Each structure stands twice: as C-alpha cells, then as structure tokens.
Amino acid sequence: MRIKSEEIVEGVYQIGGTGITNADDAAVYLIDFAGEQAMIDSGAGRSFSQLVNNIEELGFSATKVSKLILTHCHIDHVGAAPFFKKQYGAKIVIHELDAQAVEMGDSQKTAASWYGSDFPPTKIDVKLTGAKGKLKYGEDALQWLHTPGHTPGSISLYLERDGKRILFGQDIHGPFHKSFGSDINAWKQSMIKLLELNVDILCEGHFGIYQSKEKVREYIERYLEEYE
C-alpha cells in the first residue's frame, strides 16, 4: 500500500521519495506560501504523474508550483523538472555551478548514467549566484545557502515555520565522486555552515526527516566524523 504524502509542519509536506513514489526518487518536498507553492526537487522522472496526484490530494494544483528548486543536478532530484516546466510552467531554479549539467543534459554530471537513463537538456529559468540568498513569496521567504561538496552547485534551503527552523539538506551525506566534481574539503565547510543554523528539523534527501536540534546535529556530525 502506498504511503501518502506527509505533513511535516503546517504547510510543509513530503510528496515524493522512497515509500511514497518510485524507489529511484530522492525526497521531494512541497511548501505552501499562502496559495503559491514551492517544490524542492522532483524525483528521477518516472513519478511525475504521481507527484501531480499527490499535490492535488493535498488540495493544491501543480499550476501553483511557481518555482521548482533543485538542490543539485543529479537525476534522482531533477528528473521530473522538464515535465513540470513544460506542462505547468514551473520556473526551474538551481545554483549556477550546477546549471550547465542540467542545460546540457550531461549524463555524467547529472548521474543519469548511474541510473541507466538519460536526461534531456533543460533550460534553467533562475540561476542562483553567490553564497546565499532569499526566494521571496509575498511577505515570506525561503532562504538558500550554497553548500558545495557533493556537487559544485549543491544548495541547502531553510525557513521558519510554526516556531521551528526547517532545513532541506538533500544529499548532505554525499557520496563524493570525481565525476560529480565533488570536493570533500568544501563539503566539510558546508556542514559547519549547516550546524551553525541550529535547525529544529532536517528534511534529508534519502534518509528521512530528523526532528529535534539534537538529532539533526548528531546526523551531520556523524558524517563529519566518518569522512574525517
């Protein structure tokens, strides 16, 4: 039996990932900003219709997903992006250092070759630059940080909701490979940045949702020790 989408805090949902959509999918998150939605990552592509159904089951419409924010360029995170762009007009957002892999459909940099798949060259609408910034939604905002390491253009996002700071830190555990352009030293500095945020909830890319400052810190520190 399929697990339905999970509400993490009010207006923040996991709508895709293992147990919810196809096993190839990294976690997919949806955030409601007063009727306008942001989507973080999009799975590997084969779950596009199911993601749309999950959005609708929550009472939303895929046409209201104004921005599809990609945490990095790997296919298990970007696979359905072309569909949301073409069919629903979602603006695709990614850091400029990972943008070329998506726009070129690079089978190595997108890791499509790992999945025995390919990824069509897809135009990016918004290329994030620099170390940090905000994506505005009316009076609200989704903050982003450049957290390179897994890939050169990896980002993490966070927001305040219900008195809690929620971090979307996809693939902060790695892995690290030369073909990805990984940089373990840059990753260590990125993890220090995330620890300094002192978040209450971590929404991870493959290993679930960690709630409490202590559990989030333990999760990140465990990987820092592993790659020491």
LINMO-V161778 format. One record per residue. SS is DSSP state (hx for helix, st for strand, lp for the rest). PHI is phi in whole degrees, -180 to 180 (none if undefined). NEAR is the number of other ideal C-beta (glycine too) atoms within 12 Angstrom. Layout:
# LINMO-V161778
ss:SS phi:PHI near:NEAR
ss:SS phi:PHI near:NEAR
This chain:
# LINMO-V161778
ss:lp phi:none near:5
ss:lp phi:-72 near:16
ss:lp phi:-77 near:15
ss:lp phi:-82 near:19
ss:lp phi:-56 near:30
ss:st phi:-113 near:25
ss:st phi:-86 near:23
ss:st phi:-89 near:32
ss:st phi:-139 near:24
ss:lp phi:-57 near:17
ss:lp phi:79 near:27
ss:st phi:-126 near:36
ss:st phi:-132 near:36
ss:st phi:-96 near:41
ss:st phi:-113 near:45
ss:st phi:-155 near:48
ss:lp phi:127 near:39
ss:st phi:-53 near:24
ss:lp phi:89 near:22
ss:lp phi:-112 near:30
ss:st phi:-128 near:36
ss:lp phi:-56 near:28
ss:lp phi:-63 near:17
ss:lp phi:-76 near:28
ss:lp phi:-78 near:37
ss:lp phi:-72 near:44
ss:lp phi:-63 near:40
ss:st phi:-123 near:51
ss:st phi:-121 near:52
ss:st phi:-125 near:47
ss:st phi:-123 near:45
ss:st phi:-94 near:32
ss:st phi:-117 near:27
ss:lp phi:51 near:16
ss:lp phi:97 near:18
ss:st phi:-112 near:26
ss:st phi:-112 near:38
ss:st phi:-109 near:44
ss:st phi:-118 near:51
ss:st phi:-108 near:49
ss:lp phi:66 near:52
ss:lp phi:-145 near:55
ss:lp phi:73 near:45
ss:lp phi:-85 near:38
ss:lp phi:122 near:36
ss:lp phi:-74 near:22
ss:lp phi:-99 near:34
ss:hx phi:-51 near:34
ss:hx phi:-63 near:20
ss:hx phi:-68 near:30
ss:hx phi:-62 near:46
ss:hx phi:-61 near:32
ss:hx phi:-61 near:21
ss:hx phi:-65 near:37
ss:hx phi:-62 near:39
ss:hx phi:-69 near:21
ss:hx phi:-64 near:21
ss:lp phi:-83 near:28
ss:lp phi:92 near:16
ss:lp phi:-108 near:30
ss:lp phi:-129 near:22
ss:hx phi:-61 near:32
ss:hx phi:-69 near:17
ss:hx phi:-94 near:28
ss:st phi:-80 near:42
ss:st phi:-75 near:34
ss:st phi:-131 near:37
ss:st phi:-107 near:46
ss:st phi:-97 near:45
ss:lp phi:-100 near:56
ss:lp phi:-73 near:46
ss:lp phi:-168 near:48
ss:lp phi:-92 near:46
ss:lp phi:-78 near:49
ss:hx phi:-63 near:41
ss:hx phi:-70 near:40
ss:hx phi:-112 near:48
ss:hx phi:-114 near:52
ss:lp phi:-56 near:40
ss:lp phi:-91 near:45
ss:hx phi:-56 near:48
ss:hx phi:-60 near:29
ss:hx phi:-70 near:31
ss:hx phi:-66 near:42
ss:hx phi:-69 near:30
ss:hx phi:-71 near:17
ss:hx phi:-89 near:19
ss:hx phi:-126 near:29
ss:lp phi:74 near:18
ss:lp phi:-65 near:38
ss:st phi:-83 near:24
ss:st phi:-90 near:37
ss:st phi:-121 near:39
ss:st phi:-157 near:44
ss:st phi:-68 near:37
ss:hx phi:-57 near:25
ss:hx phi:-75 near:31
ss:hx phi:-110 near:40
ss:hx phi:-65 near:33
ss:hx phi:-62 near:24
ss:hx phi:-59 near:36
ss:hx phi:-73 near:42
ss:hx phi:-69 near:26
ss:hx phi:-91 near:21
ss:lp phi:64 near:25
ss:lp phi:-69 near:28
ss:lp phi:-68 near:23
ss:lp phi:-82 near:22
ss:lp phi:-67 near:33
ss:lp phi:-85 near:42
ss:lp phi:64 near:36
ss:hx phi:-60 near:31
ss:hx phi:-64 near:19
ss:hx phi:-65 near:21
ss:hx phi:-99 near:25
ss:lp phi:61 near:11
ss:lp phi:-133 near:22
ss:lp phi:-139 near:22
ss:lp phi:-135 near:35
ss:lp phi:-73 near:24
ss:lp phi:-52 near:20
ss:lp phi:-134 near:35
ss:lp phi:-70 near:20
ss:lp phi:-91 near:33
ss:lp phi:-90 near:23
ss:st phi:-132 near:26
ss:st phi:-104 near:24
ss:st phi:-72 near:35
ss:lp phi:-129 near:19
ss:lp phi:87 near:15
ss:lp phi:-97 near:21
ss:st phi:-166 near:22
ss:st phi:179 near:22
ss:st phi:-130 near:18
ss:st phi:-109 near:31
ss:st phi:-83 near:18
ss:st phi:-135 near:25
ss:lp phi:61 near:14
ss:lp phi:-84 near:9
ss:st phi:-102 near:21
ss:st phi:-157 near:21
ss:st phi:-109 near:39
ss:st phi:-87 near:31
ss:st phi:-129 near:38
ss:st phi:-128 near:35
ss:st phi:-75 near:32
ss:lp phi:-127 near:42
ss:lp phi:-65 near:34
ss:lp phi:150 near:40
ss:lp phi:-62 near:43
ss:lp phi:-134 near:45
ss:lp phi:-62 near:28
ss:lp phi:-108 near:43
ss:lp phi:-60 near:45
ss:st phi:-128 near:49
ss:st phi:-123 near:47
ss:st phi:-128 near:45
ss:st phi:-152 near:37
ss:st phi:-153 near:38
ss:st phi:-101 near:22
ss:st phi:-154 near:29
ss:lp phi:56 near:16
ss:lp phi:73 near:11
ss:st phi:-124 near:25
ss:st phi:-99 near:29
ss:st phi:-113 near:37
ss:st phi:-110 near:47
ss:st phi:-104 near:49
ss:st phi:-118 near:47
ss:lp phi:-74 near:44
ss:lp phi:57 near:39
ss:lp phi:-70 near:46
ss:lp phi:-86 near:30
ss:lp phi:101 near:28
ss:lp phi:-77 near:23
ss:lp phi:-124 near:27
ss:lp phi:-141 near:20
ss:hx phi:-59 near:12
ss:hx phi:-66 near:20
ss:hx phi:-85 near:33
ss:lp phi:76 near:29
ss:lp phi:-67 near:28
ss:lp phi:-144 near:24
ss:hx phi:-66 near:24
ss:hx phi:-71 near:15
ss:hx phi:-63 near:25
ss:hx phi:-61 near:37
ss:hx phi:-61 near:28
ss:hx phi:-66 near:20
ss:hx phi:-64 near:40
ss:hx phi:-66 near:38
ss:hx phi:-63 near:20
ss:hx phi:-58 near:30
ss:hx phi:-69 near:38
ss:hx phi:-61 near:28
ss:hx phi:-67 near:18
ss:hx phi:-70 near:33
ss:lp phi:53 near:19
ss:lp phi:-81 near:37
ss:lp phi:-92 near:28
ss:st phi:-137 near:34
ss:st phi:-111 near:41
ss:st phi:-101 near:47
ss:st phi:-90 near:36
ss:lp phi:-85 near:38
ss:lp phi:-136 near:31
ss:lp phi:-117 near:24
ss:lp phi:99 near:24
ss:st phi:-114 near:32
ss:st phi:-110 near:28
ss:st phi:-116 near:24
ss:lp phi:112 near:17
ss:hx phi:-55 near:21
ss:hx phi:-66 near:16
ss:hx phi:-68 near:21
ss:hx phi:-65 near:34
ss:hx phi:-61 near:24
ss:hx phi:-59 near:17
ss:hx phi:-61 near:31
ss:hx phi:-68 near:36
ss:hx phi:-66 near:21
ss:hx phi:-61 near:19
ss:hx phi:-74 near:31
ss:hx phi:-61 near:24
ss:hx phi:-69 near:12
ss:hx phi:-64 near:17
ss:lp phi:-99 near:24
ss:lp phi:-64 near:12
